[in-house]
Amino acid sequence: MMAGDVAQAAAARLAAMNTALAQDANAFWLAEATSRLDWSRAPTRADESSFHRENFGVRWFADGELNLSVNCLDRHLATRADQTAIVFEGDEPGEGRRITYRELYEDVCRFANLLKAQGVVKGDRVTLYMPMIPEAAVAMLACARIGAIHSVVFGGFSPESLAGRIDDCGSKLLITADEGLRGGKYIPLKANADKALAHCPSIESVIVVRRSGRPVAMQEGRDVWWHEHRNAMPAECAPEPMNAEDPLFILYTSGSTGKPKGVMHTTGGYLFWVAWTFDLLFSATEKDLFWCTADVGWVTGHSYVVYGPLACGATTVMFDGVPNYPDH
């Protein structure tokens, strides 16, 4: 399609949506949600939000049941198991890799089983302090698979910032990497995490992903390497049924105007919104390569690096570096 044709088609589509919304908004949103997502129990109610002071609350699809990882992985296996799900480009040229939907599904199940082996259950909070590598997406999806609530902290934040966020949400487990690589420089993620954990009594276990391969301190009885346990974990893990209003993740505000505040996002409404907007705004198909430059430490990265593209069966790019390195 030419650009003009795409614009005309989008305009016609929006006009039809506006008409349907005006006629019956509840029916419109239910039809959109049930046609775009796989539900283990389909919702019968859409928006039940109230902005009245005495009864404030936001609720979407509250009687529905689903699992986010099923919508991002399992349902694609029958038709696109061998399609690339993630294209990874590292800080240094030549260290990229491609991960298919089948491979991503198996790694997510393995990681989910490792989380369970470390005692993580539905409702537990898990903090991620990671570089922009595929294992960050794997860990997020693994949490969603078993009903754990993830809290991703940007890998550029200090030990003090990490500690404050861990302590605030009471995380049980931390996922980090030995080091990050950015613009040719090493970022001491594990060392920063160790400093933070001196002030975080809620953390019982730490899963460490090997990124740089350089030696880091490991605390016996607390820290485990992902690569040492990966192949021992089963490549199947039953998904936890989640009510649409069950928490999916907590993401903290930047703290630039005060103490960072944890913002909770629920499963059904969030997943529907990112899948719906990804399709409407970008119209990416299985033949397209989609790159959102955001870090997964921010909500844009959650939405349009990981969950939106994968829910729609697209191929997403993860870039662990900076655009001006190397400079040739």
ZIGI-V944579 format. One record per run of one state. SS is the DSSP state (2 for helix, 1 for strand, 0 for the rest). FROM is the first residue (numbers start at 1). LEN is the number of residues. Records with the same first field share a line. If there is no record, write none. Layout:
BEGIN
SS->FROM-LEN / FROM-LEN
END
This chain:
BEGIN
0->1-2 / 24-1 / 37-4 / 42-5 / 48-2 / 51-2 / 56-1 / 58-2 / 61-4 / 67-1 / 73-1 / 81-3 / 90-7 / 118-7 / 130-4 / 147-2 / 153-6 / 170-3 / 178-2 / 183-2 / 188-1 / 198-7 / 210-13 / 233-9 / 244-3 / 253-9 / 283-6 / 291-8 / 312-3 / 320-9
2->3-21 / 25-12 / 53-3 / 68-5 / 74-7 / 101-17 / 134-13 / 159-11 / 189-9 / 226-7 / 267-16 / 299-13
1->41-1 / 47-1 / 50-1 / 57-1 / 60-1 / 65-2 / 84-6 / 97-4 / 125-5 / 149-4 / 173-5 / 180-3 / 185-3 / 205-5 / 223-3 / 242-2 / 247-6 / 262-5 / 289-2 / 315-5
END
